[in-house]
């Protein structure tokens, strides 16, 4: 969800994880709708070590590191921390949105609003 130059896009998609309805107010618990492929902890270590060493040292260290890591269990990790948002709104506003349900996707615009006169 990144735009040009690595900046985040203005409108982000969020998946509804939980809805709490107390009659007058609705609480929506949202998480960023990002699909990531798991990366192994071994792969993360290999990449980090490879980046920090010069080519000569890398050629000597990497075979040893691979032998050490081969004996370790593979642990898959997510490499992206998702943004979470909790929103509380009046039931009427929730109705106007079309009553989205758990699992559905909603778009949230998180851009900074620019004012013509910053002193207002």
N, C-alpha and C positions, 0 to 999 in steps of 0.2 A: 504494500500500500504506500509505496514511496513515489513521490513525483520526481521531477527533474532536479538534479543536484542533491538527491538524497533527502529532501525535505518531505515530511509526512503530508499526505493528501489532506485537504480540508475536511471532507466528509469521510468518516470512518464507519465501518459496519460493525455492529455489536450484536451478539446473540443473547437473547433473554434466557437467563439461567433460573431465575426464580421470580415469582410475583406474589406480593402480599397485599391482600385487599381487606381493609378494615371498614369498608362501607363508604366513608367520605374521602379517604385518601388511598392511593395506590402506590406501592413501592415496587420499582423494577430493579432487579440486580442484573447487570449486563457485563459481559466479557467480550473483549475484542475478538472479532471473527477472523482469526488467522490460522491457517493450516500450515503446520511446520512438519518437516520430516525429522524424526529423531536422529541424533548424532551420538555416536558412542563416545564414552569418556576417553577411551583409548585414542580415538581419532583426534579429539580435541587436544590431548597431550602431545601427540605426534606433530600436529600443526603448530602448536605453540613452541615446541622445542625447535622445529625446523625453521621457524621465523627468527629465532633469537641467535642461531649459530651461523658462523660463516661456512662456506661450502666445504672447506677442508675438514673442519671440526665436525660438521654435519655428517660427512662420509664416514667418519670414525664412530660417532656416537649413535647414529640411527640404527645400525644393526644390533648394537647392544640394547638400545631402548626397545626395539621390536622383540628381542628375545625376552626381556623382562616383562613387557606388556602381554606377551603371548600366554604367560602363566597366570595372568590376572583375569578375573571374570569380566565379561563385557557388560557394561552398564549403559543403557541408552538414556539420553538426556534430551530435553527440549532446549533449543538454543535461543529461544525468544521468550521474554517475559510479557505476558499479555496485560493490557490495560483493563482495569475493572472500574465500573461506574455504578453507583447507587443513585437512583432518582426517585424522589417522592413528588407526586402530583395529585391534584384533585381528580376525583373519579370522572368528572365531566370532561376534563382534558384527555384522559385515557380513552374515553368513549369516542372523542373526536379523532383520535389517532387510529381508530378502527379496532380497538381491543386486541392488540397483538398478544400472542400466547407464548408460553415457554417453548424455546427451540426456534422461534421465528427470529428473523434478522431485522434490526432497525438501523437507520442511518443517523449519525450524530454529527453535526457541523461544529468543529472545535476551532474555528479560525478566530483570530483576534479582530474585533470590530474596529475599523478605523473611523475616527471622527474628523469632521472638517475643522471644528473648533475644539481643541482639547480642554478648554476651560469651562465647558458647559457641564 
